[in-house]
Amino acid sequence: MRVVIVGAGEVGYHVAERLAREQHDVTVVDVDADRLDYVQSHLDVAVTTGSGASPAVLERAGVREADLFLAVTSIDEVNLVACAAADGKGELVKVARVSNPDFFAEGNRLEPARFRVHLMINPERELALETFRLLQSTAAIDLAEFAGGAVQLIGLKVLPDAAVTDRTLAAMGEDLGPIPMLTVAIERDGTTTVPTGASVVEAGDHVYVVAATDAIPRVLELCGHEPSDLKRVMIAGASYEAFYLAQLLTRHRIQTTLVVKERERAQQFAEKLDRALVLNADATDVELLELEGVGGVDAFVAFTDDDESNILSSIAAKHAGAKQVVTLINRTSYVALVRRIGLDAAVSPRISAANAILQYVRRGSVVRVATLRDSDAEAISFQVPAGSPVIGIPLAEFDFPEGAIVATIVRGRRVIVPRGRDAVQVGDSVIVFALPEAIERAVAIFSE
């Protein structure tokens, strides 16, 4: 598939990286020549210098031969104009990144067809929703929902006195019996692996478990964590992510405090978020955070537009006693740093954007895509269509790639952790977990 991407920032770069890895023919367009030099030196893609809103530039980028057009700059208006200007073949699919809350408000809602757009994605709103789910389990470092919320992928740190510590997964499975949960990955010392029954879980590991939603409390318990009750949240930042998250929290009657450094932005937030307390202050001011009670909140979320400020305020909140700290990170190189300095979880708009785009790009039987923030491993939900060649074949007979595993089969209201003798049926939702090198082959099995 030929793909043209307008925007070489963090979102554009990450999407280009993922699509190039899957052997798509990718061209990246940006006005910043230095940024394009970086993209071309690190990825196997073509580049074109110029404005993505210019028909002539898009012509040079090969838009007429493209199958997919992605406009993902940080400027909504450029993305919408770029989609309107992209003149390709009849089946060209256009996706625009649109972040401004005003464009989604009732009465002001944009109609994608007006700009010849097939899909508008909002990474900031998607990230706020992911963060809200993450906050509902203060122990989680990663969380995604599948099958309409019936199944969750949860990432947890294994505490020293946890029941799973120093035991094989097979031994744990024998003790637990038919509980619908499966450990799909173990991250240790920066390396993520798909475990076997002989794998031993150690204290300090980050484990990723796919389980029926009603089994999640048991998963928390096994990893040494207590159930959480989210009542008070403090958010730092004037970003779109901060605004969307505050909206979600206040709708669920969770006490929300926003710390906004920019006076004008603080005033705007105060006018639009009447159920939240908005403070015009600097979230890196440790004394202020302590004075405002950061040590007593259930969660502190650092959502400014500056990674360094997010990290500093997160460290201050963690040391003051906040139960959970979530840190927004734009720069890829900082994600691993968050873990090393003892912070709980990092979230990224680029991953939220990539999840939405990859789900749309793959289409067919793919229903949902969720990417782990540390390794680019994916959990992919497929709807098994009639006529699929995998129907009725025991999983043990699949030529399934190493580094991939069928985590669950959702059949009606049943959540099944499959064994080798199990087979999929028409209409099943199948959730597959795959490491980066196994994703392409795993998708092909359910997409033929």
C-alpha positions in Angstrom: 0.0 0.0 0.0 1.2 3.5 -0.8 0.9 6.0 2.0 1.5 9.8 2.1 1.9 11.3 5.6 1.8 15.1 6.1 3.6 16.0 9.3 7.0 14.7 10.5 6.5 15.4 14.2 6.2 12.7 16.9 2.9 11.4 15.6 3.9 11.5 12.0 7.2 9.9 12.7 5.8 7.1 14.8 3.0 6.2 12.3 5.6 6.3 9.4 7.8 4.0 11.5 5.0 1.5 12.1 3.8 1.5 8.5 7.3 1.2 7.0 8.0 -1.8 9.3 5.0 -3.5 7.8 6.5 -3.0 4.3 4.2 -0.2 3.1 5.5 2.4 0.6 5.6 5.6 2.7 6.3 9.2 1.8 6.5 11.9 4.5 5.8 15.6 3.8 6.9 18.5 6.0 8.0 22.1 5.7 11.0 21.4 8.0 13.9 20.1 6.0 15.9 19.3 9.0 13.2 17.2 10.5 12.8 15.3 7.2 16.6 14.6 7.2 16.1 13.0 10.6 13.2 10.9 9.3 15.0 9.8 6.2 18.2 8.8 8.1 16.2 6.6 10.6 13.4 5.2 8.5 13.0 3.4 5.1 10.7 6.1 3.7 10.7 8.8 1.0 10.4 12.5 1.9 9.1 15.6 0.3 9.8 19.1 1.5 7.0 21.7 1.5 3.5 22.5 2.8 1.1 19.6 3.0 -1.7 22.1 2.1 -0.1 22.8 -1.3 -1.5 20.7 -4.2 1.8 21.0 -6.0 3.8 19.6 -3.1 1.3 16.8 -2.7 1.6 16.1 -6.4 5.4 15.8 -6.0 4.8 13.4 -3.0 2.9 11.0 -5.2 -0.6 11.6 -3.8 -2.2 10.6 -7.1 -0.8 7.0 -6.7 -1.5 6.8 -3.0 -4.0 4.5 -1.3 -3.9 6.3 2.1 -3.4 10.0 2.9 -2.7 10.9 6.6 -2.6 14.6 7.7 -1.2 14.6 11.2 0.6 17.9 11.8 -0.1 19.7 15.1 -2.2 22.3 13.3 -5.8 21.3 12.7 -6.4 23.8 9.9 -3.4 22.6 8.0 -4.6 19.0 8.3 -8.1 19.8 7.1 -6.9 21.9 4.1 -4.4 19.2 3.2 -7.1 16.6 3.0 -9.2 19.0 0.9 -6.2 19.6 -1.4 -5.2 16.0 -1.8 -6.4 15.0 -5.3 -5.8 11.2 -5.7 -7.4 8.2 -7.3 -11.0 7.4 -6.5 -10.3 5.0 -3.6 -7.8 7.3 -1.8 -8.6 7.1 1.9 -8.0 10.4 3.8 -7.4 10.7 7.6 -7.0 14.0 9.4 -5.8 14.7 12.9 -8.1 17.2 14.6 -7.5 18.2 18.2 -9.4 21.4 19.1 -12.3 20.7 21.4 -14.3 23.5 19.7 -14.5 21.4 16.5 -16.2 18.6 18.4 -18.7 20.7 20.5 -22.4 20.3 19.9 -23.5 22.8 17.4 -20.0 23.3 16.1 -19.2 19.7 15.1 -17.2 19.5 11.9 -18.6 17.3 9.1 -15.7 15.2 7.7 -17.3 15.1 4.3 -17.0 18.9 4.0 -13.2 18.5 3.9 -13.3 15.3 1.9 -12.1 13.4 5.0 -13.0 9.8 5.7 -11.9 9.8 9.3 -11.0 12.5 11.9 -8.8 11.3 14.7 -8.2 13.1 17.9 -5.1 11.8 19.7 -5.5 14.1 22.7 -9.1 13.0 23.3 -8.2 9.3 22.8 -5.2 9.7 25.2 -7.5 11.3 27.8 -9.9 8.4 27.6 -7.0 5.9 27.9 -5.7 7.8 30.9 -9.1 7.8 32.6 -9.3 4.0 32.3 -5.7 3.8 33.6 -6.6 5.9 36.7 -9.5 3.6 37.5 -6.9 1.1 38.6 -4.2 3.0 40.4 -1.9 -0.1 40.1 -2.0 -0.2 36.3 0.9 1.0 34.1 -1.0 0.1 30.9 -4.7 -0.6 30.2 -6.9 -1.2 27.2 -10.4 -2.5 26.7 -11.7 -4.9 24.1 -15.0 -6.6 23.1 -17.1 -3.7 24.2 -15.4 -3.6 27.7 -15.8 -7.4 28.4 -12.0 -7.9 28.2 -9.1 -5.8 29.4 -5.4 -5.8 28.8 -3.7 -4.6 32.0 -0.1 -4.0 32.7 1.1 -4.3 36.4 4.3 -4.2 38.3 4.8 -7.4 40.4 5.3 -6.4 44.1 7.8 -8.3 46.3 5.2 -10.2 48.4 2.9 -11.0 45.5 1.4 -14.4 45.2 2.9 -14.9 41.7 6.5 -14.1 42.7 9.0 -16.8 42.0 6.4 -19.2 40.6 5.9 -20.6 37.1 2.9 -19.6 35.2 1.9 -23.2 34.8 1.9 -23.7 38.6 -0.2 -20.6 39.0 -2.7 -21.8 36.4 -3.2 -25.1 38.3 -3.9 -23.3 41.5 -6.3 -20.7 40.0 -8.4 -23.1 38.0 -10.7 -21.8 35.2 -10.3 -18.1 35.8 -10.5 -16.2 32.4 -7.0 -14.6 32.4 -3.8 -15.1 30.5 -0.3 -13.6 31.0 0.7 -12.5 27.5 3.9 -10.7 28.1 6.6 -10.2 30.8 8.8 -7.1 30.6 12.1 -7.4 32.5 15.2 -5.2 32.2 13.8 -3.5 29.2 13.1 -6.7 27.2 9.5 -7.9 26.5 8.9 -11.6 25.9 5.8 -13.8 25.3 6.0 -16.3 28.2 5.4 -20.0 28.3 4.0 -22.2 31.1 7.6 -22.6 32.3 8.2 -18.9 32.6 8.9 -17.7 36.2 7.5 -14.3 37.4 9.9 -12.2 39.5 9.4 -9.3 41.8 9.8 -6.1 39.9 8.6 -7.6 36.6 6.0 -5.8 34.5 3.4 -8.3 33.5 0.7 -7.9 30.9 -2.5 -9.9 31.5 -5.5 -10.2 29.2 -8.6 -11.1 31.4 -12.3 -10.8 31.6 -13.1 -7.5 33.1 -14.7 -9.1 36.2 -11.5 -11.0 36.8 -9.3 -7.8 37.0 -9.6 -7.5 40.8 -8.2 -11.0 41.1 -5.3 -10.1 38.8 -4.5 -7.1 41.0 -4.5 -9.2 44.1 -2.2 -11.8 42.5 0.3 -9.1 41.7 0.2 -7.7 45.2 -2.1 -4.7 44.7 -5.2 -3.6 46.5 -8.4 -2.5 44.8 -8.5 1.3 44.2 -11.2 3.9 44.7 -10.7 7.0 42.6 -12.0 10.1 44.3 -9.5 12.9 44.0 -7.3 13.8 40.9 -4.9 16.7 40.3 -4.0 17.6 36.7 -1.1 19.8 35.7 -1.2 21.5 32.3 -3.1 23.7 29.8 -3.1 21.1 27.0 -6.0 19.6 25.1 -5.3 16.4 26.9 -5.7 18.1 30.3 -9.0 19.6 29.2 -10.5 16.4 27.9 -9.4 14.4 31.0 -10.9 17.0 33.3 -14.2 16.7 31.4 -14.3 13.0 31.8 -13.4 13.1 35.5 -16.0 15.7 36.4 -18.7 13.9 34.5 -18.0 10.9 36.7 -18.2 13.2 39.8 -14.5 12.8 40.7 -13.1 15.8 42.5 -10.7 17.4 40.0 -8.1 20.2 40.4 -6.3 21.7 37.4 -3.0 23.6 37.8 -2.6 25.8 34.8 0.4 28.1 34.4 -0.9 30.4 31.6 -3.4 32.9 33.0 -5.5 33.2 29.9 -5.7 29.5 29.5 -6.7 29.1 33.2 -9.5 31.5 32.7 -10.7 29.6 29.6 -10.7 26.3 31.5 -12.5 27.8 34.5 -15.3 29.0 32.2 -15.7 25.7 30.4 -15.1 23.3 33.4 -17.5 24.6 36.0 -17.2 21.4 38.2 -13.4 21.6 38.4 -11.2 23.8 40.6 -8.7 25.7 38.3 -5.6 27.1 39.8 -3.4 29.6 37.9 0.0 28.4 39.1 3.2 26.5 38.1 3.0 22.8 38.6 6.7 22.5 39.1 6.4 24.6 42.3 6.8 21.9 44.9 5.6 24.1 47.8 2.5 25.0 45.9 1.7 21.3 45.1 2.1 20.4 48.7 0.0 23.3 49.9 -2.8 22.3 47.5 -2.8 18.7 48.9 -1.1 16.7 46.2 0.1 14.2 48.8 -3.5 13.3 49.5 -4.8 12.8 45.9 -5.5 9.4 44.4 -3.7 10.4 41.2 -1.6 13.2 39.8 -1.5 13.6 36.0 1.2 15.7 34.3 -0.3 16.9 31.0 1.6 20.1 30.1 3.1 20.5 26.6 6.6 20.2 27.9 8.1 16.8 28.7 10.7 18.1 31.2 8.0 20.0 33.2 5.9 16.9 33.2 8.7 14.8 34.6 9.7 17.4 37.3 6.1 17.9 38.5 5.5 14.1 38.5 8.6 13.5 40.7 7.4 16.2 43.1 3.9 14.7 43.3 5.3 11.2 43.8 7.6 12.3 46.6 4.8 14.2 48.3 2.7 11.0 48.5 0.3 10.9 45.4 -0.9 7.3 45.1 -0.5 7.2 41.3 1.4 9.4 38.9 0.7 9.5 35.1 3.1 11.4 33.0 2.6 12.6 29.4 5.7 12.1 27.3 6.0 13.2 23.6 9.6 12.4 23.0 10.2 8.7 22.5 13.6 8.7 24.2 12.0 9.8 27.5 9.6 6.9 27.9 12.1 4.5 29.4 13.4 7.3 31.7 10.0 7.6 33.4 10.3 4.0 34.6 13.9 4.3 35.6 13.3 7.2 37.9 10.4 5.5 39.7 7.3 7.1 38.2 4.3 4.9 37.6 3.1 5.3 34.0 3.8 7.2 30.9 1.3 8.0 28.2 1.8 9.3 24.7 -0.3 11.0 22.0 1.7 9.4 19.3 0.7 5.9 20.4 -3.0 7.0 20.7 -2.8 8.3 17.2 -1.0 5.2 15.8 -3.6 2.9 17.4 -6.5 4.8 15.7 -4.7 4.9 12.4 -3.5 1.3 12.4 -7.0 0.1 13.2 -8.3 2.0 10.2 -5.5 1.0 7.9 -5.8 -2.7 8.6 -9.6 -2.6 8.6 -11.1 -5.9 7.3 -11.6 -8.1 10.4 -9.5 -5.8 12.7 -11.8 -4.2 15.3 -9.3 -2.7 17.8 -5.6 -2.1 18.2 -3.8 -1.3 21.4 0.0 -0.8 21.6 2.2 -1.2 24.7 3.9 2.0 25.4 7.3 0.5 26.1 7.8 -2.0 23.3 5.5 -1.4 20.3 4.0 -4.8 20.9 0.3 -4.9 20.0 -3.0 -6.5 21.3 -5.3 -6.8 18.2 -8.9 -7.7 18.3 -10.3 -9.5 15.2 -14.0 -10.2 14.3 -13.9 -13.6 12.6 -15.9 -13.3 9.4 -17.9 -16.1 7.6 -15.6 -17.8 5.2 -12.4 -17.3 7.2 -9.9 -20.1 6.6 -9.2 -20.4 10.3 -12.8 -21.4 11.3 -13.0 -24.8 12.9 -9.2 -25.4 12.9 -7.7 -26.1 16.4 -5.3 -23.4 17.5 -2.5 -26.0 17.9 -2.6 -26.6 14.1 -2.1 -22.9 13.3 1.2 -21.9 11.8 1.3 -19.1 14.4 4.5 -17.0 14.5 6.9 -17.1 17.4 6.3 -14.0 19.6 2.5 -14.1 19.1 -0.3 -15.7 21.1 -4.1 -16.0 20.9 -5.0 -14.5 24.3 -8.8 -14.8 24.4 -11.8 -15.8 22.4 -15.0 -13.9 23.2 -18.1 -15.8 22.1 -21.3 -14.1 23.0 -21.0 -13.3 26.7 -18.3 -16.0 27.3 -14.6 -15.0 27.6 -12.6 -18.1 26.8 -8.8 -18.5 27.5 -8.1 -20.9 24.6 -6.1 -24.1 24.7 -4.5 -25.9 21.7 -7.7 -27.9 21.0 -10.0 -24.9 20.9 -11.1 -23.5 17.5 -12.6 -20.2 16.5 -16.2 -19.8 15.1 -17.9 -17.3 12.9 -18.6 -14.1 14.8 -16.0 -14.7 17.6 -13.9 -11.8 18.8 -10.3 -13.1 18.9 -7.7 -11.1 20.8 -4.1 -11.7 19.7 -1.0 -10.4 21.4 2.1 -10.0 19.3 5.6 -8.6 19.6 6.6 -6.2 16.7 8.4 -8.8 14.6 5.3 -11.1 14.7 2.6 -8.6 14.1 2.4 -8.8 10.3 2.1 -12.6 10.2 -0.4 -12.6 13.0 -2.6 -10.1 11.2 -2.4 -12.1 8.0 -3.7 -15.3 9.6 -7.0 -13.6 10.5 -7.2 -11.2 7.5 -6.9 -13.7 4.6 
